[in-house]
Amino acid sequence: MNSHNINTNGFYGEFGGAYVPEILYSTVKELEGCYASIIESPDFQSEFHRLLRDYVGRPSPLYPARRLSERYGCRLYLKREDLNHTGAHKINNAIGQILVAQRMGKRRIIAETGAGQHGVATATVCALMNMPCRVYMGATDVERQHVNVERMRMLGAEVFPVHSGNKTLKDATNEAIRDWCCHPQDTFYVIGSTVGPHPYPDMVARLQSVISAEIKSQLMEKEGRDYPDVLMACVGGGSNAAGTIYHYLNDPRVRIVLGEAGGMGTDSGQTAATIHCGTPGIIHGARTLVMQTSDGQITEPYSISAGLDYPGIGPLHAHLARSGRATVMAITDEEALRAAFELTRLEGIIPALESAHALAMLPKMTLQPSDVVVLTVSGRGDKDLDTYLKHTDIINTL
């Protein structure tokens, strides 16, 4: 099997695996033993794609960004995951995992969320499926993403603020795992990104791969070929990036360029740039790159973007970076803000702060007029308006 795909032990190269407490071992092994056959079954595929079409509104458009293309000297397309129901790519995975949970007889759903988009997506699908839902969210994120908190509550989910650590995504994940340990029999943990113990990274990547499947067919229609020269996405845990690149992992014609959260700079001590600053370690059930001290204590991450504020990275992306398959750039808060305002003014699209970290890579790249570039706009910026309004002075410098 090609080295960029997961192997039979749940590893991408040296990264991945399942490192879980004994109380969860049988639960994780049960999922590992059945997830692929469930996802590949005609019954699942029929219901999954029906909901993606009729409920989510897929396929999401592949939009030729004319003014941005002129500015950066290439043929730039934006994959518009922000136009999905609930406003981000997260709904693809939430629908898929909850369909898996139903087929496994699990009736209670828990989730973690950072920016709130995964929480909203999970709460949305639980409302649709009439299933109880609890979402763990760091207290800091509850404050800065309060609109998404109210959306989750309106949908019927219980939002549980977490006050440990720096009260962000890492801490929400810790608390969700504790809950899972206490209720392994009836509870399904819907992990929002390509992190956690095997089989989660592969399961999430498979469910999000609808993004790259659509890119292939849409490029064939628009360009007469089914591959771009360059694929670009933001990466925190890595789910939208995994979905964007899934069908191109082993295609040497395609350059993969990922943007992680540099915060105040990789040397500032206030960053979430795990690939630049991390070392191999274990976090939330998988071996990957982790921001940690020399004695293995997790370093608190920082990013202006709640969805990228995580001290780990999905094992797939750690492997792609270490093997040289992907180029990863650390994008500062200011660079992301400038990119968000630029897209807003040039194309009339307000992106999520997470997506802005992908857009901010464009000025750092050398592109040719013939280059076909696809960049995934993973979510819309409604949830980040409070943050944008605090930095409108940047508009005057564009």
Secondary structure as GFF3:
##gff-version 3
##sequence-region A 1 398
A	DSSP	beta_strand	11	12	.	.	.	ID=ss1
A	DSSP	beta_strand	15	16	.	.	.	ID=ss2
A	DSSP	alpha_helix	22	40	.	.	.	ID=ss3
A	DSSP	alpha_helix	42	51	.	.	.	ID=ss4
A	DSSP	pi_helix	52	56	.	.	.	ID=ss5
A	DSSP	beta_strand	62	64	.	.	.	ID=ss6
A	DSSP	alpha_helix	66	72	.	.	.	ID=ss7
A	DSSP	beta_strand	75	80	.	.	.	ID=ss8
A	DSSP	three_ten_helix	81	83	.	.	.	ID=ss9
A	DSSP	alpha_helix	90	103	.	.	.	ID=ss10
A	DSSP	beta_strand	108	113	.	.	.	ID=ss11
A	DSSP	alpha_helix	117	129	.	.	.	ID=ss12
A	DSSP	beta_strand	133	138	.	.	.	ID=ss13
A	DSSP	alpha_helix	139	144	.	.	.	ID=ss14
A	DSSP	alpha_helix	146	154	.	.	.	ID=ss15
A	DSSP	beta_strand	158	162	.	.	.	ID=ss16
A	DSSP	alpha_helix	169	182	.	.	.	ID=ss17
A	DSSP	beta_strand	187	190	.	.	.	ID=ss18
A	DSSP	alpha_helix	200	208	.	.	.	ID=ss19
A	DSSP	alpha_helix	210	223	.	.	.	ID=ss20
A	DSSP	beta_strand	230	234	.	.	.	ID=ss21
A	DSSP	alpha_helix	239	245	.	.	.	ID=ss22
A	DSSP	three_ten_helix	246	248	.	.	.	ID=ss23
A	DSSP	beta_strand	255	263	.	.	.	ID=ss24
A	DSSP	alpha_helix	274	277	.	.	.	ID=ss25
A	DSSP	beta_strand	279	283	.	.	.	ID=ss26
A	DSSP	beta_strand	286	290	.	.	.	ID=ss27
A	DSSP	three_ten_helix	306	308	.	.	.	ID=ss28
A	DSSP	alpha_helix	315	323	.	.	.	ID=ss29
A	DSSP	beta_strand	326	332	.	.	.	ID=ss30
A	DSSP	alpha_helix	333	347	.	.	.	ID=ss31
A	DSSP	alpha_helix	353	359	.	.	.	ID=ss32
A	DSSP	three_ten_helix	362	364	.	.	.	ID=ss33
A	DSSP	beta_strand	372	377	.	.	.	ID=ss34
A	DSSP	three_ten_helix	381	384	.	.	.	ID=ss35
A	DSSP	alpha_helix	385	389	.	.	.	ID=ss36
A	DSSP	three_ten_helix	392	397	.	.	.	ID=ss37
###
